[in-house]
Amino acid sequence: MKIRVPDYYKDFKCIADKCEDTCCAGWEVDVDDDSYEYYKTVTGPFGDRIKSVMVPPTEEEEACFTLNNGRCPFLNDNNLCDLYTELGEDKLCDTCTNYPRFIEEYGSLREIGIALSCKTAGELILKSDKKVTFELTENDEMVSTYNDIDPELYMMLMASRKTAFDIAQNRDFDIVMRYCLVLEYAKDIQEMIDKGTLSKIMNIKNNYSNEEYLRERTKTFNILHNEEYTRYSYIYEYLKIFDDFEIINKSWTDMVNHEKEYMYEQSSNEEYKSRYNRFEQYYHEKEYEYEQLLVYFIFRYYLKAVNDDDVFSKVKMAVVSFLIIKDLDVLRFCDNEGSLSFEEQVDIMHIYSREIEHSYENFEKLSLMLSEDERFSYHVLISLLIDSL
């Protein structure tokens, strides 16, 4: 089995009870089938405790533990896990064993990363101003099952993702231009997938690997910009969408409501632009954090298009996340009267990730909108990105 991880992966270590925002609170804990069968065999008082809080699986959903005032029922007052203490680390369910790691397998390739929804992971992802690299190793593990995927599409996506990484990390271009270029690149790739002309993806890849071609493409974005599609109007619409989403963390709801009120409902477009411009001047030296965000999304989601043929929506997710997170950054910058610390940036991204990436319901809702809702069309997103220049 080949295993690919980002270079920062090896440095991750859970800080357990020292964590300010434990992953054992706020989320329903899913229990995989093997763990469910094992937990049913545990005897004695602790076995009775497990059975009293474990909800059996259904045709649609895995088994789970019911939360106690928003906390896992096995999270004790010291923010440590009673399951771990009583049964041992090897008896934890897959959710608890793996988090914040995410794991995807594509035949003989396994990719592993760490999620922004964990603050400790977020610090590792964002802290370095160096370009992320990826490490590929191989072990003796036999491949037990092969995914039912289109091998040609998989190979084309794998090759084209390398170019997406190169564009995202090309610091000869402003970070906003890189988001624009990656979005347009994904649009062009998607057109070839839709037409069934996968062989032409390599031509697109080669074009976007050419520096001169990229510079020519950047000249078209200002032409594509539509004055009707402004950040002031559209991001407010995006924020209102979350009113109908599942609430994972009340701090997210408070932050979004504050954003809508302060940045939009109580402000004019001119005031909004002035705040945004002041933030951009202040934070220019740290735009590598937005580069790391883009690389994170490409690594985590791009190849998943092999399952649904929709690479464009995967990149839209990165763009929309960037637009919303940056808007929340501006808000915190204003609240602080002109500053935004690294710790606050990590906190904003981790709260966003918990709400969007780690709620199946919310992620599916947003994914569907990215695919079908005209408010997330290519021309709208390009205009919103360019509107920040």
FIKE-490414 format. One line per 2 residues: number of its first residue (from 1); their letters; for each residue x, y, z of N, C-alpha, C. Coordinates in steps of 0.001 Angstrom, whole numbers, plus 500000, padded with zeros to 6 digits. Example, Ala and Ser with C-alpha at 12.3 -4.5 7.8 and 13.67 -1.06 7.14 Angstrom:
REM FIKE-490414
1) AS) 513190 494310 507800 512300 495500 507800 513200 496700 507800 | 512850 497750 507080 513670 498940 507140 512900 500030 507870 $
REM end
This chain:
REM FIKE-490414
1) MK) 500842 498806 500000 500000 500000 500000 500879 501247 500000 | 500589 502175 499110 501281 503462 499095 500513 504434 499971 $
3) IR) 501250 505238 500724 500626 506180 501664 501190 507571 501417 | 500295 508531 501159 500707 509921 500939 500169 510794 502057 $
5) VP) 501050 511630 502623 500658 512553 503690 501319 513901 503444 | 500732 515001 503923 501419 516300 503857 502593 516309 504826 $
7) DY) 503576 517149 504562 504813 517118 505354 504594 517417 506831 | 503535 518160 507170 503300 518499 508578 502611 517379 509352 $
9) YK) 502151 516353 508637 501367 515298 509277 502138 514608 510409 | 503415 514359 510193 504227 513630 511169 504371 514393 512482 $
11) DF) 504103 515689 512468 504280 516508 513665 503029 516579 514527 | 501933 515981 514055 500689 516079 514838 500727 515160 516051 $
13) KC) 500295 515704 517169 500139 514938 518408 498968 515525 519186 | 498000 514688 519512 496846 515147 520283 497310 515644 521649 $
15) IA) 496777 516797 522083 497171 517343 523381 496156 517002 524468 | 495181 516140 524125 494245 515528 525084 493585 516568 525990 $
17) DK) 493759 516432 527311 493041 517279 528264 493491 518729 528222 | 494613 519008 527531 495086 520400 527423 494374 521155 526293 $
19) CE) 493566 520432 525505 492874 521049 524378 491781 521993 524876 | 491756 523192 524299 490759 524186 524710 489380 523907 524118 $
21) DT) 489331 523106 523074 488062 522844 522387 488008 521366 522026 | 487706 520544 523010 487789 519101 522834 486926 518606 521676 $
23) CC) 487439 517626 520954 486679 517034 519853 485609 516089 520368 | 485562 515865 521691 484576 514959 522280 483323 515709 522726 $
25) AG) 483172 516933 522294 481987 517725 522634 481460 518402 521387 | 480131 518480 521301 479494 519190 520199 479098 518314 519040 $
27) WE) 479722 517142 518892 479426 516243 517787 478860 514935 518299 | 477942 514382 517557 477501 513016 517820 478632 512069 517442 $
29) VD) 478918 511084 518299 480022 510168 518051 479499 508914 517354 | 479858 508733 516066 479455 507541 515323 480273 506336 515771 $
31) VD) 479625 505179 515808 480281 503937 516222 480251 502965 515043 | 481421 502582 514553 481494 501666 513417 480963 500290 513806 $
33) DD) 480662 499467 512816 479998 498180 513055 480822 497254 513946 | 482130 497157 513705 482964 496254 514508 482996 496685 515971 $
35) SY) 483124 497989 516196 483148 498493 517572 481800 498281 518244 | 480728 498494 517478 479384 498286 518027 479209 496851 518506 $
37) EY) 479650 495884 517685 479527 494480 518079 480377 494174 519312 | 481563 494790 519388 482415 494568 520562 481798 495187 521811 $
39) YK) 481332 496416 521708 480785 497102 522888 479595 496344 523477 | 478867 495635 522629 477721 494860 523129 478170 493696 524011 $
41) TV) 479442 493288 523873 479937 492151 524653 480572 492565 525975 | 480788 493861 526165 481421 494326 527410 480461 494093 528570 $
43) TG) 480954 493485 529624 480110 493143 530772 480393 494051 531964 | 479648 493824 533039 479850 494571 534267 479250 495960 534211 $
45) PF) 479511 496761 535245 478940 498116 535321 479310 498999 534135 | 480568 498851 533632 480956 499704 532506 480247 499267 531227 $
47) GD) 480032 497960 531086 479271 497469 529945 477850 497981 529972 | 477264 498012 531170 475905 498554 531307 475878 500035 530943 $
49) RI) 476944 500734 531318 477023 502174 530999 477090 502389 529490 | 477885 501563 528804 477986 501684 527342 476629 501464 526691 $
51) KS) 475974 500389 527099 474700 500028 526471 473624 501077 526721 | 473731 501792 527838 472701 502784 528171 472772 504022 527295 $
53) VM) 473912 504240 526627 474078 505466 525826 474328 505170 524348 | 474316 503882 523978 474625 503513 522594 473340 503267 521812 $
55) VP) 473175 504031 520739 471999 503912 519882 472323 502923 518765 | 471508 501869 518585 471789 500864 517548 471779 501476 516152 $
57) PT) 472453 500818 515211 472469 501326 513826 471124 501118 513154 | 470897 501909 512104 469713 501750 511266 470186 501510 509839 $
59) EE) 469256 501366 508914 469635 501177 507513 470357 502403 506961 | 470014 503591 507508 470587 504840 506991 471813 505308 507768 $
61) EE) 471927 504954 509046 472966 505551 509880 473673 504507 510736 | 474935 504801 511062 475693 503948 511967 475169 504098 513393 $
63) AC) 475594 503184 514242 475327 503339 515668 476032 504601 516166 | 475604 505093 517317 476235 506296 517861 476051 506332 519374 $
65) FT) 476817 507194 520009 476641 507479 521432 475816 508754 521573 | 474830 508732 522436 474046 509943 522686 474871 510921 523515 $
67) LN) 474755 512194 523200 475514 513210 523910 474861 513548 525247 | 475673 513976 526189 475211 514409 527507 475540 515883 527660 $
69) NG) 474521 516736 527506 474747 518193 527525 475811 518603 526510 | 475724 517977 525325 476627 518340 524247 477987 517682 524318 $
71) RC) 478206 516803 525302 479504 516139 525458 479337 514632 525287 | 480402 513989 524773 480396 512532 524711 480166 511996 526120 $
73) PF) 479331 510981 526293 479036 510470 527640 480242 509858 528338 | 481346 509635 527596 482542 509062 528208 483638 510096 528433 $
75) LN) 483339 511351 528147 484293 512439 528400 484132 512882 529846 | 485145 512633 530654 485010 512922 532087 485330 514375 532409 $
77) DN) 485256 514719 533674 485432 516111 534100 486838 516636 533845 | 487796 515734 533629 489173 516147 533334 489442 516189 531831 $
79) NL) 488337 516097 531028 488435 516077 529562 489266 514897 529059 | 489185 513788 529765 489816 512549 529344 488733 511506 529081 $
81) CD) 489088 510453 528328 488110 509484 527845 488048 508261 528753 | 486878 507991 529321 486706 506817 530166 486771 505519 529367 $
83) LY) 486350 505555 528098 486470 504359 527253 487934 503965 527101 | 488759 504952 526869 490201 504723 526720 490771 504138 528006 $
85) TE) 490382 504719 529145 490911 504289 530440 490460 502881 530796 | 489186 502588 530550 488611 501306 530967 488955 500160 530023 $
87) LG) 488976 500436 528701 489102 499359 527720 490412 499360 526954 | 491092 500506 526914 492342 500594 526183 492181 501293 524844 $
89) ED) 493273 501834 524337 493246 502614 523095 492753 501791 521913 | 493104 500494 521891 492744 499668 520746 491259 499345 520687 $
91) KL) 490500 499721 521727 489069 499439 521748 488230 500683 521416 | 488891 501775 521092 488151 502962 520680 487540 502725 519303 $
93) CD) 486380 503324 519044 485765 503206 517722 486597 503988 516700 | 486344 503738 515425 487158 504347 514365 487146 505867 514432 $
95) TC) 485976 506443 514733 485869 507902 514798 486858 508474 515793 | 486907 507870 516983 487774 508395 518045 489240 508063 517790 $
97) TN) 489490 506916 517155 490870 506529 516860 491482 507434 515798 | 490707 507750 514791 491264 508458 513633 491274 509978 513772 $
99) YP) 490236 510568 514354 490115 512017 514363 491322 512658 515045 | 491862 513763 514486 491366 514571 513369 491907 514136 512005 $
101) RF) 492399 512917 511942 492890 512430 510652 491723 512122 509722 | 491881 512415 508455 490936 511950 507452 491693 511033 506509 $
103) IE) 491041 509970 506094 491690 508922 505320 490856 508623 504083 | 491495 508651 502931 490842 508293 501673 491681 507229 500984 $
105) EY) 491028 506229 500414 491747 505181 499692 491274 505118 498248 | 492254 505043 497363 491999 504929 495933 492817 503740 495433 $
107) GS) 492210 502558 495493 492935 501360 495105 494115 501122 496019 | 495322 501159 495475 496530 500887 496260 497118 502143 496902 $
109) LR) 496413 503269 496802 496887 504519 497404 495998 504915 498566 | 496621 505214 499688 495906 505757 500849 496446 507153 501131 $
111) EI) 495554 508136 501201 495963 509499 501538 495419 509845 502922 | 496287 510408 503744 495932 510748 505120 496314 512200 505386 $
113) GI) 495406 512937 505966 495691 514310 506363 495085 514579 507721 | 495210 515800 508186 494597 516204 509440 493672 517386 509171 $
115) AL) 492572 517439 509911 491481 518363 509611 491634 519700 510326 | 491249 520751 509634 491273 522100 510207 490334 522251 511399 $
117) SC) 489372 521347 511546 488413 521449 512648 489068 521206 514002 | 490280 520655 514000 491067 520491 515228 492042 521666 515317 $
119) KT) 492033 522389 516426 492882 523578 516540 494365 523227 516497 | 494738 522112 517110 496140 521705 517083 496573 521391 515663 $
121) AG) 495703 520718 514913 495989 520445 513498 496042 521743 512706 | 495101 522645 512976 495067 523925 512277 496344 524720 512456 $
123) EL) 496913 524673 513651 498173 525376 513895 499287 524819 513026 | 499322 523504 512870 500342 522886 512031 500148 523240 510563 $
125) IL) 498893 523251 510120 498593 523525 508714 498948 524955 508336 | 498709 525886 509241 498834 527304 508902 500148 527954 509315 $
127) KS) 500885 527348 510223 501983 528086 510848 503176 528350 509929 | 503437 527463 508986 504639 527604 508179 504379 528462 506940 $
129) DK) 505339 529336 506628 505232 530123 505407 505902 529417 504228 | 506357 528200 504447 506966 527420 503369 505880 526648 502614 $
131) KV) 506158 526340 501361 505207 525589 500558 505074 524164 501100 | 503843 523698 501209 503603 522333 501662 504111 521343 500620 $
133) TF) 504763 520300 501080 505145 519194 500211 504436 517936 500709 | 504469 516890 499909 503780 515651 500269 504766 514496 500238 $
135) EL) 504643 513626 501210 505562 512509 501362 504847 511210 500986 | 505482 510423 500141 504911 509163 499685 505791 508019 500168 $
137) TE) 505188 507102 500916 505891 505919 501396 505133 504677 500947 | 505741 503527 501147 505095 502273 500765 505376 501232 501839 $
139) ND) 504348 500475 502194 504529 499404 503162 504105 498067 502557 | 504148 497029 503386 503860 495678 502895 502390 495308 503020 $
141) EM) 501561 496257 503416 500140 495963 503601 499500 495586 502266 | 498765 494498 502302 498068 494051 501103 496829 494907 500873 $
143) VS) 496525 495180 499623 495308 495918 499281 494147 494933 499345 | 493245 495163 500327 492164 494201 500555 491024 494370 499564 $
145) TY) 490730 495599 499218 489648 495855 498259 490057 496986 497327 | 489533 496945 496125 489782 498012 495163 488505 498822 494989 $
147) ND) 488672 500125 495003 487513 500984 494804 486946 500783 493409 | 485651 500900 493317 484987 500797 492023 485054 502158 491339 $
149) ID) 486237 502484 490821 486449 503792 490214 486913 503617 488776 | 486727 504680 488019 487169 504722 486633 488685 504966 486640 $
151) PE) 489492 503995 486231 490949 504159 486319 491476 505308 485461 | 490874 505538 484294 491342 506626 483435 491055 507975 484080 $
153) LY) 489839 508132 484624 489500 509380 485294 490407 509595 486500 | 490649 508534 487244 491514 508641 488422 492912 509129 488036 $
155) MM) 493483 508548 487004 494832 508938 486596 494863 510381 486102 | 493810 510796 485387 493743 512173 484905 493590 513159 486064 $
157) LM) 492786 512791 487042 492605 513651 488218 493895 513741 489024 | 494571 512620 489164 495832 512610 489904 496855 513531 489232 $
159) AS) 496950 513421 487917 497907 514255 487193 497514 515726 487234 | 496233 516000 487070 495791 517400 487039 495856 518034 488419 $
161) RK) 495710 517233 489472 495805 517804 490822 497195 518357 491085 | 498214 517703 490553 499585 518208 490727 499689 519628 490175 $
163) TA) 499065 519890 489028 499082 521236 488465 498287 522202 489341 | 497174 521741 489904 496394 522597 490809 497235 522998 492008 $
165) FD) 498014 522067 492559 498931 522397 493658 499957 523437 493200 | 500511 523245 492019 501538 524167 491515 500976 525584 491367 $
167) IA) 499753 525689 490852 499127 527013 490712 498895 527623 492087 | 498364 526835 492998 498059 527335 494352 499307 527850 495054 $
169) QN) 500471 527265 494729 501703 527627 495430 502631 528516 494595 | 502128 529028 493473 502939 529894 492617 502884 531323 493152 $
171) RD) 503881 531695 493910 503867 532988 494613 504265 534158 493741 | 504430 533903 492456 504591 535017 491522 503250 535721 491300 $
173) FD) 502169 535069 491728 500830 535628 491591 500245 535927 492969 | 499459 537000 493041 498707 537324 494249 497817 536144 494610 $
175) IV) 497562 535958 495893 496782 534807 496346 495384 534798 495736 | 494771 535962 495540 493440 536012 494935 493499 535509 493501 $
177) MR) 494553 535894 492768 494701 535414 491400 494886 533904 491368 | 495562 533371 492364 495751 531919 492407 494425 531201 492624 $
179) YC) 493577 531759 493475 492243 531173 493649 491457 531254 492341 | 491564 532373 491648 490883 532517 490351 491391 531486 489346 $
181) LV) 492704 531333 489277 493291 530419 488306 492923 528963 488596 | 492958 528583 489863 492594 527209 490218 491124 526957 489910 $
183) LE) 490282 527970 490156 488854 527827 489853 488638 527661 488348 | 489299 528493 487553 489131 528383 486104 489704 527069 485581 $
185) YA) 490820 526673 486136 491433 525396 485752 490458 524240 486006 | 489826 524228 487183 488868 523170 487504 487663 523213 486575 $
187) KD) 487241 524426 486204 486127 524562 485253 486484 523924 483920 | 487698 524186 483438 488131 523611 482161 488251 522088 482244 $
189) IQ) 488768 521589 483357 488849 520139 483559 487451 519534 483570 | 486529 520222 484254 485159 519709 484363 484500 519600 482986 $
191) EM) 484757 520565 482128 484170 520526 480780 484623 519284 480025 | 485872 518891 480192 486372 517696 479520 485748 516436 480117 $
193) ID) 485552 516431 481419 484902 515287 482065 483471 515156 481563 | 482762 516289 481502 481358 516272 481063 481226 515825 479611 $
195) KG) 482198 516203 478794 482154 515838 477373 482670 514426 477114 | 483258 513827 478146 483811 512485 477969 485103 512465 477193 $
197) TL) 485789 513606 477152 487051 513695 476411 488211 513805 477406 | 488410 512746 478188 489403 512785 479252 490811 512981 478731 $
199) SK) 491073 512510 477529 492429 512637 476985 492846 514095 476835 | 491878 514988 476664 492194 516408 476497 492561 517090 477810 $
201) IM) 492330 516402 478927 492703 516970 480220 494202 517231 480276 | 494983 516363 479634 496435 516559 479645 496831 517821 478893 $
203) NI) 496080 518178 477832 496353 519429 477125 496085 520626 478039 | 494977 520558 478770 494642 521630 479715 495716 521718 480790 $
205) KN) 496111 520570 481313 497160 520529 482334 498437 521193 481831 | 498823 520878 480615 500048 521448 480056 499934 522959 479874 $
207) NY) 498754 523426 479452 498546 524870 479307 498736 525588 480636 | 498111 525048 481689 498150 525699 482997 499474 525479 483720 $
209) SN) 500340 524681 483127 501698 524520 483674 502656 525538 483067 | 502127 526340 482131 502942 527325 481419 502740 528699 482048 $
211) EE) 503819 529297 482508 503745 530585 483208 503156 531682 482323 | 503547 531701 481072 503030 532730 480159 501526 532572 479960 $
213) YL) 501082 531335 479843 499643 531075 479682 498882 531566 480918 | 499423 531302 482099 498762 531746 483331 498635 533268 483364 $
215) RE) 499691 533938 482945 499641 535405 482977 498595 535934 481996 | 498469 535284 480870 497438 535699 479916 496044 535468 480487 $
217) RT) 495878 534358 481213 494566 534067 481789 494191 535090 482847 | 495157 535566 483619 494834 536531 484671 494275 537829 484092 $
219) KT) 494655 538136 482856 494165 539370 482229 492672 539297 481915 | 492129 538083 481837 490708 537934 481492 489790 538118 482686 $
221) FN) 490329 538009 483897 489452 538017 485075 488781 539370 485299 | 489535 540444 485058 488930 541768 485204 487819 541986 484182 $
223) IL) 487988 541404 483000 486947 541506 481971 485697 540737 482398 | 485913 539594 483059 484793 538768 483504 484056 539373 484692 $
225) HN) 484719 540270 485399 484127 540843 486605 482834 541590 486282 | 481792 541268 487027 480490 541904 486865 480202 542741 488109 $
227) EE) 479971 544026 487921 479769 544931 489054 478545 544567 489887 | 477634 543784 489330 476453 543370 490097 476798 542319 491141 $
229) YT) 477911 541609 490910 478301 540543 491830 479361 541086 492785 | 478943 541683 493863 479872 542269 494826 479934 541417 496092 $
231) RY) 481079 541488 496753 481205 540786 498033 480151 541268 499015 | 479918 542573 499008 478986 543167 499974 477601 542539 499886 $
233) SY) 477142 542230 498685 475807 541655 498535 475823 540133 498594 | 476806 539509 497977 476756 538052 497850 477220 537315 499102 $
235) IY) 478243 537809 499767 478680 537087 500963 477638 537213 502066 | 476925 538311 502072 475788 538426 502995 474766 537333 502692 $
237) EY) 474519 537077 501406 473602 535993 501024 474155 534638 501453 | 475456 534446 501297 476064 533181 501719 475895 532978 503221 $
239) LK) 476113 534017 503984 476002 533910 505442 474578 533574 505875 | 473590 534115 505165 472198 533832 505512 471837 532375 505249 $
241) IF) 472553 531742 504316 472304 530325 504036 472493 529473 505285 | 473455 529866 506121 473762 529061 507295 472668 529094 508356 $
243) DD) 471709 529983 508204 470598 530025 509157 469817 528714 509171 | 469830 528004 508050 469077 526758 507928 469952 525525 508128 $
245) FE) 471210 525728 508513 472117 524599 508707 472055 524090 510145 | 472515 522859 510319 472632 522286 511655 473651 523085 512465 $
247) II) 473339 523353 513719 474250 524099 514586 475137 523115 515341 | 476421 523177 515072 477385 522326 515757 477960 523035 516966 $
249) NK) 478216 524313 516813 478866 525086 517864 478210 526460 517917 | 477700 526814 519084 476998 528097 519211 477909 529278 518880 $
251) SW) 479206 529122 519099 480122 530227 518798 480124 530549 517306 | 479874 529535 516458 479755 529767 515013 478535 530636 514731 $
253) TD) 477396 530298 515302 476170 531069 515094 476348 532498 515564 | 476960 532675 516729 477189 534027 517261 478085 534826 516320 $
255) MV) 479109 534177 515803 480057 534859 514926 479383 535273 513622 | 478591 534382 513034 477917 534688 511772 476884 535785 511962 $
257) NH) 476123 535718 513051 475125 536757 513315 475783 538117 513515 | 476908 538131 514214 477656 539377 514418 478177 539906 513087 $
259) EK) 478657 538985 512245 479151 539360 510917 478052 540019 510083 | 476901 539383 510042 475797 539918 509238 475381 541302 509740 $
261) EY) 475319 541445 511043 474852 542709 511606 475876 543830 511416 | 477119 543583 511821 478127 544646 511823 478624 544992 510421 $
263) MY) 478918 543956 509629 479551 544187 508332 478561 544541 507233 | 477278 544194 507417 476310 544375 506334 475098 545199 506740 $
265) EQ) 474366 544733 507711 473102 545396 508052 473306 546793 508631 | 474431 547016 509313 474694 548323 509912 475740 549128 509143 $
267) SS) 476141 548631 507977 477218 549278 507233 476842 549463 505773 | 477438 550470 505172 477261 550686 503736 478330 549908 502980 $
269) NE) 478165 549815 501674 479157 549155 500835 480507 549855 500942 | 480495 551187 501039 481742 551952 501140 482464 551636 502453 $
271) EY) 481710 551565 503546 482324 551227 504836 482897 549819 504808 | 482151 548922 504204 482597 547530 504087 483923 547463 503325 $
273) KS) 483981 548138 502169 485193 548117 501354 486376 548729 502100 | 486121 549789 502837 487193 550449 503580 487791 549506 504622 $
275) RY) 486931 548795 505344 487415 547837 506348 488203 546716 505686 | 487682 546228 504570 488321 545134 503850 489703 545557 503354 $
277) NR) 489796 546762 502809 491077 547248 502288 492100 547442 503402 | 491651 547941 504548 492568 548115 505679 493101 546756 506140 $
279) FE) 492234 545772 506151 492671 544438 506565 493683 543878 505568 | 493427 544051 504282 494337 543499 503276 495730 544107 503391 $
281) QY) 495798 545392 503651 497098 546030 503827 497802 545486 505066 | 497037 545269 506119 497595 544771 507379 498070 543323 507254 $
283) YH) 497310 542489 506528 497544 541046 506546 498301 540523 505326 | 498772 541440 504487 499390 541034 503222 500538 540050 503421 $
285) EK) 501356 540247 504446 502520 539393 504666 502138 537993 505121 | 500882 537808 505486 500455 536491 505970 499522 535786 504993 $
287) EY) 499536 536214 503748 498617 535584 502799 498990 534135 502510 | 500196 533720 502963 500549 532300 502824 499574 531411 503594 $
289) EY) 498900 531958 504615 497909 531158 505343 496742 530784 504431 | 496358 531695 503548 495282 531404 502596 495769 530433 501517 $
291) EQ) 497060 530459 501221 497639 529457 500323 497543 528077 500962 | 497903 527981 502249 497826 526682 502936 496385 526186 502983 $
293) LL) 495437 527117 503121 494019 526747 503116 493629 526143 501764 | 494072 526766 500681 493753 526279 499339 494367 524904 499097 $
295) VY) 495612 524727 499478 496282 523429 499307 495574 522353 500124 | 495155 522712 501332 494426 521777 502194 493159 521271 501510 $
297) FI) 492373 522176 500947 491126 521783 500294 491387 520946 499040 | 492414 521322 498263 492736 520541 497062 493141 519124 497453 $
299) FR) 493987 519013 498457 494442 517688 498887 493279 516852 499417 | 492415 517473 500189 491364 516699 500849 490239 516279 499901 $
301) YY) 489902 517132 498911 488668 516875 498153 488836 516630 496657 | 489904 517120 496062 490013 517098 494598 489825 515690 494023 $
303) LK) 490538 514727 494558 490482 513369 494016 489134 512687 494250 | 488351 513205 495180 487038 512609 495425 486125 512739 494206 $
305) AV) 486514 513576 493278 485735 513699 492038 485704 512392 491260 | 486600 511469 491582 486580 510171 490915 485301 509409 491258 $
307) ND) 484649 509801 492355 483423 509124 492788 482153 509738 492211 | 482206 511025 491846 480984 511679 491358 481191 512514 490092 $
309) DD) 482396 512491 489520 482698 513229 488284 482553 514740 488431 | 482653 515259 489646 482408 516692 489859 483594 517346 490555 $
311) VF) 484641 517625 489792 485818 518274 490364 485587 519771 490557 | 484723 520357 489738 484499 521804 489806 483917 522201 491166 $
313) SK) 482952 521439 491660 482354 521768 492954 483353 521612 494093 | 484311 520703 493931 485324 520523 494971 486170 521782 495109 $
315) VK) 486497 522386 493956 487298 523613 493998 486435 524802 494410 | 485172 524800 494005 484264 525854 494487 484215 525871 496012 $
317) MA) 484251 524695 496633 484236 524609 498092 485418 525374 498684 | 486581 525235 498056 487767 525952 498532 487595 527457 498382 $
319) VV) 487057 527889 497243 486888 529320 496973 485876 529947 497928 | 484731 529309 498075 483690 529845 498961 484184 529866 500410 $
321) SF) 484892 528833 500811 485430 528795 502174 486408 529943 502399 | 487252 530191 501406 488197 531307 501488 487466 532641 501618 $
323) LI) 486449 532853 500805 485706 534115 500835 485041 534340 502192 | 484448 533306 502738 483753 533438 504022 484743 533604 505162 $
325) IK) 485783 532780 505172 486779 532868 506239 487455 534231 506233 | 487799 534733 505054 488456 536042 504992 487521 537142 505476 $
327) DL) 486235 537022 505166 485271 538003 505649 485198 537981 507178 | 485239 536792 507757 485234 536663 509209 486538 537198 509804 $
329) DV) 487631 537068 509069 488896 537654 509503 488792 539176 509593 | 488161 539768 508581 487992 541227 508577 487166 541658 509784 $
331) LR) 486125 540904 510076 485292 541211 511243 486123 541196 512523 | 486904 540133 512736 487712 540045 513957 488756 541160 513994 $
333) FC) 489318 541485 512835 490269 542588 512715 489635 543896 513183 | 488395 544137 512782 487686 545353 513194 487345 545317 514682 $
335) DN) 486897 544164 515162 486583 544027 516586 487810 544320 517443 | 488984 543934 516936 490240 544140 517672 490843 545516 517433 $
337) EG) 490126 546343 516667 490598 547691 516338 491944 547661 515610 | 492064 546697 514675 493212 546724 513784 494235 545633 513972 $
339) SL) 493827 544449 514430 494784 543352 514554 494069 542009 514430 | 494816 540999 514036 494315 539631 513976 495497 538718 514254 $
341) SF) 495450 537999 515359 496565 537138 515745 496489 535795 515028 | 497600 535083 515032 497644 533743 514451 496642 532829 515161 $
343) EE) 496585 532934 516474 495673 532097 517251 494222 532360 516866 | 493898 533619 516574 492531 533950 516164 492235 533418 514759 $
345) QV) 493220 533477 513869 493021 532925 512534 492750 531425 512606 | 493543 530725 513408 493331 529286 513589 491937 529021 514143 $
347) DI) 491527 529832 515101 490219 529645 515734 489086 529834 514732 | 489175 530866 513899 488133 531129 512902 488045 529972 511908 $
349) MH) 489187 529512 511410 489165 528419 510437 488672 527120 511076 | 489018 526897 512326 488613 525642 512966 487119 525632 513258 $
351) IY) 486561 526783 513639 485116 526860 513880 484357 526664 512571 | 484846 527289 511495 484223 527110 510178 484273 525644 509758 $
353) SR) 485438 525013 509910 485601 523631 509500 484693 522694 510293 | 484575 522929 511580 483699 522080 512400 482257 522167 511906 $
355) EI) 481858 523362 511543 480465 523577 511135 480178 523008 509742 | 481140 523103 508841 480907 522715 507455 481450 521321 507148 $
357) EH) 482690 521063 507491 483303 519801 507097 482894 518627 507974 | 482514 518902 509211 482255 517800 510135 480799 517691 510559 $
359) SY) 479941 518213 509727 478515 517907 509813 478132 517337 508456 | 477796 516064 508403 477422 515445 507134 476275 516212 506494 $
361) EN) 475294 516589 507320 474123 517303 506812 474523 518638 506202 | 475337 519423 506906 475742 520734 506414 476621 520626 505172 $
363) FE) 477540 519662 505187 478443 519503 504044 477671 519130 502790 | 476707 518227 502932 475912 517815 501780 475042 518956 501261 $
365) KL) 474482 519742 502161 473671 520894 501748 474498 521877 500946 | 475676 522215 501478 476521 523187 500788 477037 522616 499469 $
367) SL) 477405 521345 499452 477892 520716 498221 476840 520771 497124 | 475585 520520 497489 474495 520567 496507 474314 521983 495975 $
369) ML) 474400 522958 496863 474283 524355 496427 475418 524745 495486 | 476620 524313 495811 477763 524630 494952 477579 524063 493560 $
371) SE) 476912 522945 493478 476700 522290 492193 475554 522898 491395 | 474497 523388 492097 473265 523757 491404 472844 525215 491542 $
373) DE) 473242 525882 492593 472755 527232 492887 473554 528268 492095 | 472856 529120 491352 473523 530122 490519 474302 531150 491333 $
375) RF) 474005 531264 492609 474771 532179 493457 476217 531712 493619 | 476486 530459 493237 477838 529920 493322 478389 529590 491926 $
377) SY) 477897 530289 490926 478368 530031 489566 479803 530540 489390 | 480424 530094 488330 481804 530496 488030 481928 532014 487934 $
379) HV) 481028 532664 487193 481127 534106 486988 480917 534875 488291 | 480016 534395 489137 479818 535055 490434 481074 534937 491283 $
381) LI) 481626 533745 491374 482788 533538 492239 484008 534304 491737 | 484215 534336 490422 485329 535133 489888 485132 536605 490244 $
383) SL) 483918 537101 490109 483640 538507 490417 483876 538807 491884 | 483476 537891 492757 483674 538109 494199 485156 538112 494552 $
385) LI) 485919 537257 493904 487371 537237 494141 488009 538520 493629 | 487669 538915 492402 488249 540118 491807 487806 541365 492565 $
387) DS) 486627 541323 493129 486107 542479 493874 486975 542814 495078 | 487843 541882 495446 488719 542129 496604 490035 542772 496182 $
389) L) 490237 542970 494878 491512 543575 494420 491399 545088 494271 $
REM end
